[in-house]
Amino acid sequence: MTRKKGKYEIQQSNKAKYLIKNSNVFNGDIGGKLFPINGTHFPKSDYLLNSRNNLLNFMTQDVIDYFTKNEIAFWKTGITEVDEHNMPTGHTLSSQISCINHLFPLRNDRKAVLAIAKTICSDIVDVFEITTDKFLPAYIAFETISENDYLNECIGQKPTRGTMCTSVDALIFAQHQNGKKILLPIEWKYTESYDDTDKSTEKGRGKTRLSRYTNLINNSTQLKQKYKDYTSSIYFFEPFYQLMRQTLLTEQMIANKDAELIKADDYIHAHIIPSENIDLLNKEYLPSKQDMETTWRSCLTNQEKYKIISPKDLITNIDKIKYKKLINYLSERYW
């Protein structure tokens, strides 16, 4: 079944097409690379010929080096990108690319990252370099995972960043004024919207998912609705399936901090969503029959551990003179 495109997705696709023709945002790329749709490949005018052009140009090689040297997989659209040597996708609506373009230019600037952290939680007083990145460590890490497979996803193998296991799009490690060290896992959305696929009943995978996460949910201090059988529960519909797994991952990283390089005491989960994406935010979700935020908050015991922020608001307190070029780029392309 083909997912119906949301209004915001169509709007941003049309914006990308306009920028490809009328702006230098994409470095002169004319678009039109083949894109997989239902097993067939069609030229897509908002899909870049050279995927490097999807990144802000002054940091392109730094991003590629960071992902390659830290063995992080870029998001892929499908068969047309499988053979590429871990290059970013050319899909202009990629939320991974949006996350990178917003945050990567700031990751080495402690003051800027602290401003972002304080936007998430005003009680943050400092940020730490994230040492799980062996190459190019800084104050923000991307596609972060745990040191061990706490969610039983990798079948005896070590988790791999960016693929085949639960990860967070970006991570900040901060100091709270109460003395606790805080994880700020960031889940980044752009034009995403979701159908009503029940991941607990999908053929071949549903039972595995249920067996994998049920006990973890039952032992969670943050997730509610602790029933014996979670079949067709909120936790197995997107976007809650992602939020559930990230919550469990973060809880396990804290519970097992002696085995983790990042030794944190608590966390706040930041969900970055453009306020214009009403197809994601305002949809009436199964089985709650309520909007996204209301649905997810009904699952949480501590509301302070979950924050929804728009991309523009997330970086609103950075130095606007120092980052004028970045802000202009993000404003033209995304906002």
N, C-alpha and C positions, 0 to 999 in steps of 0.2 A: 504494500500500500504506500503510495506516495504522500508524503506530508504536505499539507496545504501551506503555502508560504504566508507568513504574517504580513501585516501592513507595514510594519517598521522594516522588516527584511526587504520588502519590495522597494521601499523608500530609499534605504541605504544602498541597495544594488543600483538603483537609478542614479543615485548621487555618485557612486564609484564610476559608473559609465560616463557621466558628465565630466568628472575630474580627469579621467583617462583622455578624453578628447580635448579638454579646455584648460588643463592645468599641468604643472610639472610635479605634482604630488607623487606620481609614480615614475618619475624620471624619464618621461617620454615613452613609456611602454604603451603599446597600442591595444593590448588585451587580445582576447579571442583564443586562448589556448583550449585544447580539448578538455572537456569536463565530463566525468562519468555520471550519467543519469539513467537509472534503471538498467544497468548492464550495457548501455550503448554510450558512445562518446560523441559529444556535440561541442562545437566552438562556443564558448561562453564569453561574452564581451567584457564582463567584469572579472575575468579570470586571467591573471597576468602571464604573458609569455615568458618573462624572466622573473622567477619568484623572489630574487633578491630585491626587486623593486617594491615588494610589499612591506619592506622595513624602512624606517627612517634612514635616509642615505648616509648620514655622518656616523652611524653606529652599525651598519650592516655587517661588516667583517667581524666586529667585536661580538655581535650576537651569534654569528655562525661559529666562531671560535669557542665561545662559552658553551654552546650546546654540544659541539663536537667533542671538545676536550673533557667535558664532564659526562659524556656518554648519555646525553639526553636526546630523546627522539622528538623531532618536530611532528606536529599534527599533519596527517595526510588525508587527502580526499578520496583516495582509492587507487586503482590500478595504474593510472597515468603517472603517479608519483612514486610508485613502489621502487623503481630502479634508480631514483635519484640518490645521491650520496648525502643523505641527511641534510637536505636543504629546506628552508621554510616553504610552506605552501604558497602558491600563487593566488589562492582564493582570498579576495579582498574583504570578505565578510568573516574571516576566521577570528574567533574570539581569542585564540592563543596569540595571534599577530597583534590584535588590539591591545592585549595585556602587555606584550613586550614593548610595543611602541609607546605606551603610556609610562611604563615603569623602568625599563632598562636604562634610559638616559639618566635616571636619578639614582641608580643603585649604589654608586660610589660616593654619593654626597650624604654624609650622616645627617646634616641639618635638614635636607629635603626629605629624607626618609623619616626622620623624626616628625616632621610636619604631617606626613601621611599617617604615621602611626597615631598621632594625637587626634587626627580627624576620625580615626576609627574608635579611639578611646582617649578622652581628654586627660586621663590620669596617667598616661604613659610619660615617663621622664627621660628615657634614653633608649637607644637601639644598639644592637650588637652586630658585629660582622658574623656572617653565617659560615661556619667552618666546614660544613658538609660539602661545600663546593671546593674540590681540590684545586681547580683552576679558576682564576679570576674571582676569588671570594670577595663579597661586598655585603651591603646591608639589606639587599633583597636577593633571594634565590628563586629560581623558577622550576616548575615541575618537581616539587619536593616530595620525597617519600620517606618512609621510616627506614631505619637500619635493618630491621627484621620484618618478616612477613606475618604481622600480627593478625591480618584479616584473612589468612588462609587462601590467598589468591594465586600464589606462584608455584604451588605443587613442588616444594622442596628446593626451588631456585631462589636466588636473591632477587628482590624487587628491582625492576628496571625503570628508570625515570622516564615518564612520558608515554609509557605503553604497557599494556597487559597487567596493570595493577592500579590501585587507587593512589592518586597524587593530588596535590594542590597546585593551582596555576602559579601562584607566587606566595612567598612566605617572608614575613618580617619577624625578627626575634627581638623582644623589647623588655624594658624594665618598667614595672608598675611602681607607682609611688608608695604602695604598701609593702614593697620589698620583693614581691614575687617576680619571677622571670616569666614572660608571657609569650606564647606563640600567637601570631596573627596570620592564620591561614586565609588566603584570598582565593575565592572562586569567582572567575571572571566570565561574564556573559556579554554578548554583543547583540546579534540579531536572532538568537535562538528562540524557538518556540517548540512545543512538544505535542505529540498526539497522545492518545490514551492507552498506549501499549502497557500491558501489565507484565513486568519483567519477572514476576514470580511464577507465571504460568506459561512462559515462552517454551516452546518445544525444545528439548535438549539442554536447556540452560536454567530453566525456572527452579527445578528441584535443587540444583547445585547452589544457586544463589541463596535459596532459603536455608539450606544446611550450613552454608558458609557464614551467614550473618545473624541467624536467629539468636544464638547464645550470646553473641556480642551485644546485640540490642538489649536482650534481657538483663545483661550486666552493666549496661550504660547508666551513668548517673544523669545524663542530659536528655536522653530520648525517652519519651512517654509511650503509652499504649503497649505495655509489655504483656502480650498474650502468648499463649503456647504456639499458636499458628499465625504467621504473618502473611499467609497467602492472600493476595489482592489487597494488602494494606497499603496505606499511603507511602510507606517506605520503598515500595517497588514500582512507583510511577515517577517519571522524570518531571521536574528537576530534583525531586526529593530523594530519589535513589542516589544521586551524586552527593547531595548534602548529608544524607545518612552515612554514607561510607566515609566521607571526609570527617564527620564528627567522630565516628568510631576510630578512625586512624589517629586523629589528634589525641583522643582520650588514651589510646594505647601508647602513644609516644610519651605521654606524661606519666602514665602508670608504670612504664618500663624505662624511665629516664636514665637509670643506671646503665642500661645497655645502649643508650642513644648518645650520639655526639652532641646533640642539642639537648640540654638538660633543663626542661621547662617545668614550671609549677602549675600553670593555668593557661587558658587560651580564650580568644575572642574570634569568632568565625565571621569574616567579612565577605558579603555577597555583593559583588559589583555589577550593577545592572543599569543600563541607560533608562532614565525615567520615561522616555518615549516608547519603550518596548512594552506596550500594553498587552500585546499578545502573550507575553510571558507573565507579566505582573498581574493582569486583570482576568485571565482565563478562569473559568469555573472548573476546578480540577476534580477528577475522580480520585477516590470515592468521597471526598470531603464536601463537594458542591460549594466550595469557597475559593477566593482568590489565592494567589501563591503565598503571599506573606502570612495571611491569616491561617492558611493550611499548615505552613511549616511551624509557625509559632505555637499552634495547638499541639505540636509534637514535642515541645521543649519544656524542660523544667525550669531553666534559668534563662529568662529572656535577654539578659544583659550580655550573654555570650554569642548573640547573633545580631549582626548589623547589616542593613541594606544601604548602599551608598551608590550614587551615580559616578561614572568615571570622571566627569568634570568636577564634581564636588570632592572626590577623593584627593585630587591634587590642587585644590583651590588655594591652599596656604603655602605653597612653595614660592620661592623668590621669583616674582613675575618678570623682573628685569633680567636676571641671570638666565632664565629659561624662556625668554621671549620667543626664540626661534621654535622651540618645542611646542609651546602653547599655540603659536600660530599654525603649526602643522596639524596638531590635534584638533584645533578648532575647525580648520578647513576640511579635514578629512572625516572626522567623527562627530563633532558636536553641531 
